[in-house]
Amino acid sequence: MGRFDDLPLKPPIEPMASRQVLQIPRGDQWLYEPKWDGFRCIAFRSDDDVELESKSGQSLTRYFPEIVTALRALGARRFVIDGEIFVESGPGFDFDALLQRIHPAQSRVMKLSQQTPARFAVFDVLVDEKKKPWYERPLSERRAALESFAERYFANGSPLVVSPATQNVAVAQKWLDGDTARLDGVIAKRLDAPYGFGGRDAVVKVKRRYTADCVVGGFRRSGDGAVASLLLGLYDDGNLDHVGFVGSMSAAERRRASEVLEPIVAPPGFTGVTPGGPSRWRKGETESEWVPTKPIVVVEVSFDHVTARRFRHSARLLRWRPDKSPRDCTIDQLLEPS
C-alpha cells in the first residue's frame, strides 16, 4: 500500500478556491473568516507519514519541519485538513519571511524554522481521524467537526490553531475595516455548500486593496539592458492575455527580476492578446520589442481600475508568488472598482 492509500483523499488534490468581490455578502447562508496572509496548505497524515501540499499541488513538507512535527504529534493518526501557513511579525504577518522559508538548503530550512517559525491556521476538515469523508457534507457540519477535532487534539502553545469564524457581518466588517492589523481581508463561505474541489462558487474574498495574481509573460529592457518592467498576463479560455504591466521597480526588484526571468526567455510569452509597442510611460526603456518568457512565474500586484479587461494604470508589484500555479491566474480576478 502506498502513502495515504488508506485515506479517502490522497495528494495531490485541488483545494477549494475563491473569487474576489467588492463587498461582504450578507445573509444567514454565509460564514465569515479572516483572510490569512500566507501559503494555502492541505495537510495529510497517515500514521507517521505527513504531507503538506500547496495550492498549486507542490510539496511544502520539507520547508516547514515545525508544522510537520506538530501534526505528527497529534493523537489523531489519520486526517486531511485545509488551512494556511503563515509567519507572524509583531502585530501582523511577514510574507517576506515566509518566502525565505522556501530554500533549497536543508540546513538553512532548519535554521529558519527556529528563527522565523511558522504557524498553521486550520479552517476546514476534509477527513477526520476515523477516516470519515467530511468533504461531502455542508460547511455548517464541517465547521462543527473541525472545532470538535481541534478541541480533542490541538494543544496550547502548538503552532496549529483554528481560524476564527463568525456569522456576524458586523464583526466581519470590522476585520475588513482594519480592526486588526493582522488581516488584509475577509473570506465568506456558504454554509450550505460541500467542499468544492477547485471550485469558486461557494467562497468569495473581499480584500482591503484590489490585487491580482498574474503570470509574467515577458518584460521590457531599459537602456542599460536591465529588466525595466514586467508584462502581466491572465488566462482567459485557455489563452494567456496581456492585461497590463508593472511600472517602477526598485533596484533590488529589478535585480531579482533579471535573475528570475533571464533564464526563462522563450517565445511566445502571451498566447492570446499580446502587448503593443514600447510603453510611453517608461522613458528609460529601449525602443526594442518586448522580451517573451515562459509563463511559469507568478507575481501578486495591486491595481486601481480596470478598463477593457486590462489595468487602466500601471500595476504595483507586491511580491513574487512561487506558491501559486500560473493556471490559477485567470481573468475573473479583474474587477471594476466603484
JOZI-V436228 format. One record per backbone hydrogen bond with DSSP energy under -1.0 kcal/mol. NH is the residue of the N-H (numbers start at 0). CO is the residue of the C=O. E is the energy in kcal/mol with one decimal. If there is no record, write none. Layout:
NH,CO,E
NH,CO,E
//
This chain:
4,1,-1.7
6,3,-1.7
16,198,-2.2
18,202,-1.3
20,204,-2.5
29,26,-1.5
30,188,-2.7
31,165,-3.4
32,186,-2.8
34,184,-1.9
37,35,-1.0
38,84,-2.6
40,82,-2.7
41,52,-2.5
42,80,-2.9
43,50,-2.7
44,78,-2.3
45,48,-2.4
46,76,-2.5
48,45,-2.2
50,43,-2.2
52,41,-2.6
53,57,-3.5
56,53,-1.7
59,51,-3.3
62,59,-1.1
67,63,-1.9
68,64,-2.6
69,65,-1.7
70,66,-2.5
71,67,-2.4
72,68,-1.3
78,44,-1.8
79,126,-2.3
80,42,-2.2
81,123,-2.6
82,40,-2.4
83,120,-2.3
84,38,-3.1
85,118,-2.3
88,91,-2.8
91,88,-2.1
93,86,-2.4
97,93,-1.6
98,94,-2.5
99,95,-1.9
101,98,-1.7
102,100,-1.6
108,104,-2.1
109,105,-2.4
110,106,-1.9
111,107,-2.6
112,108,-1.9
114,110,-2.1
115,111,-3.2
118,85,-2.7
119,158,-3.1
120,83,-2.7
121,160,-3.4
122,81,-2.4
123,81,-1.4
125,79,-2.7
126,79,-1.9
127,131,-1.5
130,127,-2.4
133,125,-1.2
133,131,-1.4
134,125,-1.5
135,132,-1.1
136,133,-2.2
138,192,-1.4
139,190,-2.3
141,137,-2.1
142,138,-3.2
143,139,-1.1
144,140,-2.1
145,141,-2.5
146,142,-2.4
147,143,-2.0
148,144,-2.4
149,145,-2.8
150,146,-2.1
151,147,-1.6
152,148,-1.9
153,149,-2.2
157,154,-1.7
160,119,-2.5
162,121,-2.8
165,31,-2.3
171,167,-1.8
172,168,-2.3
173,169,-1.7
174,170,-2.0
175,171,-2.0
176,172,-2.6
178,173,-3.1
182,179,-1.1
183,34,-1.1
185,205,-2.6
186,32,-3.0
187,203,-2.9
188,30,-2.8
189,201,-2.4
190,28,-3.3
192,189,-1.1
194,134,-1.9
198,195,-1.6
203,187,-2.5
204,18,-2.3
205,185,-2.7
207,183,-2.0
211,300,-2.1
213,298,-3.1
214,232,-2.6
215,296,-2.6
216,230,-2.0
218,290,-2.0
219,228,-1.8
221,225,-2.5
222,283,-1.9
224,221,-2.1
227,219,-3.2
228,219,-1.4
230,217,-2.7
231,243,-2.8
232,214,-2.3
233,240,-2.1
234,328,-3.0
235,238,-3.0
238,235,-1.8
240,233,-2.8
241,272,-2.5
242,231,-2.5
245,229,-2.3
246,314,-1.4
253,249,-2.4
254,250,-2.1
255,251,-2.3
256,252,-2.5
257,253,-2.3
258,254,-2.3
259,255,-2.3
260,256,-2.9
261,257,-1.9
263,260,-1.5
264,261,-1.2
265,291,-1.1
269,267,-1.7
271,239,-2.1
284,281,-1.5
285,220,-1.7
290,218,-3.4
292,216,-1.8
293,263,-2.5
295,293,-2.3
298,213,-2.5
299,318,-3.0
300,211,-2.6
301,315,-2.1
302,209,-2.0
306,309,-2.7
310,242,-2.9
311,304,-2.3
314,244,-2.9
315,301,-2.2
317,299,-2.7
318,299,-1.5
320,297,-3.0
323,320,-1.5
327,324,-1.8
328,325,-2.0
329,327,-1.4
330,234,-2.3
332,329,-1.6
333,330,-1.9
//
